[in-house]
Amino acid sequence: MTQRVVVTGMGVVTALGSDLPTFWNNLLEGKSGVSQIEAFDTTDYTTKIAAEIKGFDPSLYNIDKKESRKMDRFVQFGVAASQLAIEDAKLEIGANADPERVGVIVGSGIGGLGTWEDQHTTLMEKGPRRVSPFFIPMMIANMASGQISMITGAKGPNTAAVSACATGTHSIGDSFKMIQRGDADVMICGGAEATIRPIGMAGFCAMRAMSTRNDEPEKASRPFDVDRDGFVMGEGAGVLILESLEHAQARGARIYAEVIGYGMSGDAYHMTDPDPDGAARCMKKAINDAGIEPATIQYINAHGTSTGAGDKSETTAIKKTFGDHAYKVAVSSTKSMTGHLLGAAGGVEAVILGLTLQNGTIPPTINLDNPDPECDLDYVPNKPRKADVQVALSNSFGFGGHNATIIMRKFEG
């Protein structure tokens, strides 16, 4: 028998806040988490802004100080968000959940970039004998999943998705399928990323992919707006606790939403430019997996990165998928506020999907002042909208043509 899968806990670590009420209120107030970068000197960089988490303290999240020094920043974010999600779900591994039936998939698009950069500097300046013995285990992209497992005692399926900006959504979709087919009762899943580093910013600057609106950072991320000039980097993590409905009900868990569909596809087109056909096929697969009609979807949390090609491509893909209904569905890009968290984006946006279904309010796309004529859908501009959303969809698309879509609906027993 196929298991129904529900969301029982959620945790975020973002520039907009690291507790759900603060995070949600900032989204509804249309606040931007984008500011001047403080982590390093940006004098020679064309982009000097990002949605940076200031003053992050891992000790606030039950991470031992000694152990935290063995974790890259992305791992610290992933562990912190997972701890918040576990607390939110009131999940006690070993008490109300069998450790061997609790799994982890918390991926990263890039992994330990900061560790790589620091240790390369050590190698060049001091030689190979001074490179840390923790370099490799700190840097590899699966280590958020590994550390979460070790800290929580989760002994079930444990892996890590790495699919660029689709990572978080793939992690959640794969976890959904694992529970659905009976491989686990509970999955800790999502994404973590920490790429606001000199080498990371330099690479994206070289691609001319990021906004250079340095004098107005809070207005720099402007998806679907004709004056957009690139995405804004973000960092952090978003983690969900997924459970089989049977397991959640047996322990009396609070349920945010039900996951009902997952789709993925490949563009087979271009390294960085998206193909709307691939995104459309991905959404259609998720809708078919959910066993619903396209017109059932009331809200789409768009990938919506604020890039010229990306926003147009996603708009076209939505039209290909939904036909006339494309003009009736509410679409918003919360990256206008959070920045683009790359591999963590899908995790954070899945949390937003759950909060939207629970609270009956759609967060806006801020900075949408002059809509691009080629982006002509209902993007919920600048102000949140009260709506009794029953079914919602989230898109994530990554470099390499990786596409992932999940669908959630309001839970009914």
MOPE-V473553 format. One record per residue. N is the residue number from 1. RES is the residue in three letters. OMEGA is omega in degrees with one decimal (999 if undefined). Layout:
# MOPE-V473553
N | RES | OMEGA
N | RES | OMEGA
This chain:
# MOPE-V473553
1 | MET | 178.6
2 | THR | -178.5
3 | GLN | 167.6
4 | ARG | -173.5
5 | VAL | -177.3
6 | VAL | 176.9
7 | VAL | -178.2
8 | THR | 178.7
9 | GLY | -179.1
10 | MET | 177.5
11 | GLY | 178.1
12 | VAL | 168.3
13 | VAL | -174.4
14 | THR | 175.9
15 | ALA | 177.7
16 | LEU | 179.8
17 | GLY | -178.4
18 | SER | 165.6
19 | ASP | -170.2
20 | LEU | -180.0
21 | PRO | 179.3
22 | THR | 179.9
23 | PHE | -177.4
24 | TRP | 179.3
25 | ASN | 178.3
26 | ASN | 175.8
27 | LEU | -177.3
28 | LEU | 177.0
29 | GLU | 178.3
30 | GLY | -179.6
31 | LYS | 175.8
32 | SER | 175.7
33 | GLY | -174.5
34 | VAL | -179.6
35 | SER | 176.2
36 | GLN | 178.5
37 | ILE | 178.6
38 | GLU | -173.3
39 | ALA | -179.3
40 | PHE | -178.1
41 | ASP | -177.6
42 | THR | -174.8
43 | THR | -174.5
44 | ASP | -177.1
45 | TYR | 177.2
46 | THR | 174.6
47 | THR | -175.4
48 | LYS | -173.0
49 | ILE | 176.9
50 | ALA | 173.1
51 | ALA | -173.0
52 | GLU | 175.7
53 | ILE | -176.3
54 | LYS | 171.1
55 | GLY | -179.8
56 | PHE | -179.0
57 | ASP | -177.0
58 | PRO | -178.5
59 | SER | 177.6
60 | LEU | -175.0
61 | TYR | 176.7
62 | ASN | 175.9
63 | ILE | -179.7
64 | ASP | -175.5
65 | LYS | 179.9
66 | LYS | -179.6
67 | GLU | -178.3
68 | SER | 179.2
69 | ARG | 177.0
70 | LYS | -178.8
71 | MET | 168.8
72 | ASP | -179.6
73 | ARG | -179.9
74 | PHE | 177.9
75 | VAL | 176.7
76 | GLN | 178.1
77 | PHE | -178.4
78 | GLY | 178.4
79 | VAL | -179.8
80 | ALA | -179.3
81 | ALA | 178.9
82 | SER | 177.4
83 | GLN | 178.2
84 | LEU | -179.5
85 | ALA | 179.0
86 | ILE | 176.9
87 | GLU | 179.8
88 | ASP | -178.9
89 | ALA | -173.6
90 | LYS | 179.4
91 | LEU | 178.1
92 | GLU | -177.4
93 | ILE | -175.1
94 | GLY | 178.3
95 | ALA | 178.4
96 | ASN | 175.5
97 | ALA | 178.8
98 | ASP | -177.5
99 | PRO | -178.3
100 | GLU | 178.9
101 | ARG | 176.7
102 | VAL | -177.7
103 | GLY | -178.2
104 | VAL | 165.6
105 | ILE | 174.6
106 | VAL | -173.6
107 | GLY | 175.8
108 | SER | 180.0
109 | GLY | -174.0
110 | ILE | 179.6
111 | GLY | -170.1
112 | GLY | -177.1
113 | LEU | -179.4
114 | GLY | 177.9
115 | THR | 178.5
116 | TRP | -177.1
117 | GLU | -178.8
118 | ASP | -176.4
119 | GLN | 174.1
120 | HIS | 176.5
121 | THR | 177.4
122 | THR | 179.0
123 | LEU | -176.6
124 | MET | -174.2
125 | GLU | -171.6
126 | LYS | 176.7
127 | GLY | -172.0
128 | PRO | -177.9
129 | ARG | -178.3
130 | ARG | 176.0
131 | VAL | -175.0
132 | SER | 173.7
133 | PRO | 178.8
134 | PHE | -176.2
135 | PHE | -175.6
136 | ILE | -179.4
137 | PRO | 174.4
138 | MET | -168.6
139 | MET | -170.4
140 | ILE | -167.5
141 | ALA | 179.7
142 | ASN | -168.0
143 | MET | 172.2
144 | ALA | 176.9
145 | SER | -179.0
146 | GLY | -179.0
147 | GLN | 178.3
148 | ILE | 177.4
149 | SER | -177.7
150 | MET | -176.8
151 | ILE | -176.0
152 | THR | -176.0
153 | GLY | 178.3
154 | ALA | -173.7
155 | LYS | 179.8
156 | GLY | -178.8
157 | PRO | -177.1
158 | ASN | 179.4
159 | THR | 179.8
160 | ALA | 174.5
161 | ALA | 172.9
162 | VAL | -178.5
163 | SER | 179.4
164 | ALA | -172.7
165 | CYS | 175.4
166 | ALA | -172.3
167 | THR | -176.0
168 | GLY | -179.5
169 | THR | 173.9
170 | HIS | -179.6
171 | SER | -179.1
172 | ILE | 179.1
173 | GLY | 178.2
174 | ASP | 178.3
175 | SER | 175.5
176 | PHE | -178.6
177 | LYS | 178.2
178 | MET | 178.7
179 | ILE | -177.7
180 | GLN | -178.1
181 | ARG | 172.5
182 | GLY | 179.9
183 | ASP | -179.8
184 | ALA | 173.4
185 | ASP | -174.8
186 | VAL | 173.3
187 | MET | 171.6
188 | ILE | -167.6
189 | CYS | 178.4
190 | GLY | -177.4
191 | GLY | 178.9
192 | ALA | -177.0
193 | GLU | 177.3
194 | ALA | -174.7
195 | THR | 176.5
196 | ILE | -177.2
197 | ARG | -179.1
198 | PRO | -176.6
199 | ILE | 179.2
200 | GLY | 179.5
201 | MET | 179.4
202 | ALA | -179.7
203 | GLY | 179.8
204 | PHE | 174.0
205 | CYS | -180.0
206 | ALA | 177.7
207 | MET | -174.5
208 | ARG | -176.6
209 | ALA | -173.0
210 | MET | 177.2
211 | SER | 174.5
212 | THR | 178.3
213 | ARG | -171.0
214 | ASN | -178.1
215 | ASP | 177.9
216 | GLU | -172.9
217 | PRO | -177.6
218 | GLU | 179.2
219 | LYS | -172.2
220 | ALA | 178.8
221 | SER | -173.2
222 | ARG | -179.1
223 | PRO | 174.7
224 | PHE | 179.2
225 | ASP | -176.2
226 | VAL | -177.6
227 | ASP | 177.8
228 | ARG | -178.7
229 | ASP | 176.8
230 | GLY | -178.2
231 | PHE | 176.4
232 | VAL | -178.8
233 | MET | 171.0
234 | GLY | 175.9
235 | GLU | 178.7
236 | GLY | -177.9
237 | ALA | 172.5
238 | GLY | -175.1
239 | VAL | 175.8
240 | LEU | 164.9
241 | ILE | 174.6
242 | LEU | 177.8
243 | GLU | 167.9
244 | SER | -179.9
245 | LEU | -178.9
246 | GLU | -179.1
247 | HIS | -179.4
248 | ALA | -178.8
249 | GLN | -179.1
250 | ALA | -180.0
251 | ARG | 176.6
252 | GLY | -176.5
253 | ALA | 170.9
254 | ARG | -175.8
255 | ILE | 178.1
256 | TYR | -172.1
257 | ALA | 176.2
258 | GLU | 174.0
259 | VAL | -174.6
260 | ILE | -176.9
261 | GLY | 179.8
262 | TYR | 176.2
263 | GLY | 173.1
264 | MET | -179.5
265 | SER | 174.4
266 | GLY | -179.9
267 | ASP | -171.8
268 | ALA | -170.2
269 | TYR | -172.2
270 | HIS | -179.2
271 | MET | -172.4
272 | THR | -179.9
273 | ASP | -177.9
274 | PRO | 176.1
275 | ASP | -176.9
276 | PRO | 178.7
277 | ASP | 179.4
278 | GLY | 178.8
279 | ALA | 179.1
280 | ALA | 178.1
281 | ARG | 179.8
282 | CYS | 178.7
283 | MET | 179.7
284 | LYS | 178.0
285 | LYS | 178.6
286 | ALA | 179.0
287 | ILE | 177.5
288 | ASN | 178.7
289 | ASP | 179.6
290 | ALA | -179.2
291 | GLY | -178.7
292 | ILE | 174.4
293 | GLU | 179.2
294 | PRO | -177.5
295 | ALA | 177.1
296 | THR | -177.3
297 | ILE | -179.6
298 | GLN | -177.9
299 | TYR | 174.2
300 | ILE | 167.5
301 | ASN | -171.6
302 | ALA | 169.7
303 | HIS | 166.7
304 | GLY | -171.7
305 | THR | -175.8
306 | SER | 172.4
307 | THR | -176.5
308 | GLY | -176.9
309 | ALA | -173.9
310 | GLY | -177.5
311 | ASP | 178.1
312 | LYS | -178.6
313 | SER | -179.6
314 | GLU | 176.7
315 | THR | 177.8
316 | THR | -179.6
317 | ALA | 178.4
318 | ILE | 178.0
319 | LYS | 178.1
320 | LYS | -176.2
321 | THR | -168.3
322 | PHE | -178.9
323 | GLY | -178.3
324 | ASP | -178.6
325 | HIS | 179.0
326 | ALA | -178.5
327 | TYR | -179.7
328 | LYS | -178.4
329 | VAL | 176.6
330 | ALA | -179.4
331 | VAL | 172.9
332 | SER | 176.0
333 | SER | 178.5
334 | THR | 172.2
335 | LYS | 174.7
336 | SER | -179.6
337 | MET | -176.1
338 | THR | -164.8
339 | GLY | -178.1
340 | HIS | -176.2
341 | LEU | 176.5
342 | LEU | -176.4
343 | GLY | 178.3
344 | ALA | -173.5
345 | ALA | -177.9
346 | GLY | 177.2
347 | GLY | 179.3
348 | VAL | -176.4
349 | GLU | 172.7
350 | ALA | 173.9
351 | VAL | 179.1
352 | ILE | 177.5
353 | LEU | 179.3
354 | GLY | 179.5
355 | LEU | 177.2
356 | THR | 179.5
357 | LEU | -177.7
358 | GLN | -170.7
359 | ASN | 178.0
360 | GLY | 177.9
361 | THR | 179.1
362 | ILE | 177.0
363 | PRO | -173.1
364 | PRO | 162.0
365 | THR | -179.7
366 | ILE | 179.0
367 | ASN | 177.2
368 | LEU | -174.6
369 | ASP | -179.4
370 | ASN | -175.0
371 | PRO | 172.7
372 | ASP | 179.6
373 | PRO | 178.3
374 | GLU | 175.6
375 | CYS | -166.6
376 | ASP | 178.2
377 | LEU | 179.7
378 | ASP | -174.2
379 | TYR | 178.2
380 | VAL | -171.5
381 | PRO | 163.0
382 | ASN | 179.6
383 | LYS | 177.6
384 | PRO | -176.9
385 | ARG | 173.9
386 | LYS | -179.3
387 | ALA | 178.3
388 | ASP | -176.3
389 | VAL | 179.2
390 | GLN | -177.5
391 | VAL | -176.3
392 | ALA | -174.1
393 | LEU | 175.5
394 | SER | 180.0
395 | ASN | 170.4
396 | SER | -179.0
397 | PHE | -174.6
398 | GLY | 172.0
399 | PHE | -175.5
400 | GLY | 179.4
401 | GLY | 178.5
402 | HIS | -178.7
403 | ASN | 178.3
404 | ALA | 179.2
405 | THR | 170.1
406 | ILE | 177.8
407 | ILE | 174.5
408 | MET | 171.7
409 | ARG | 177.3
410 | LYS | -175.0
411 | PHE | 170.3
412 | GLU | -171.4
413 | GLY | 999
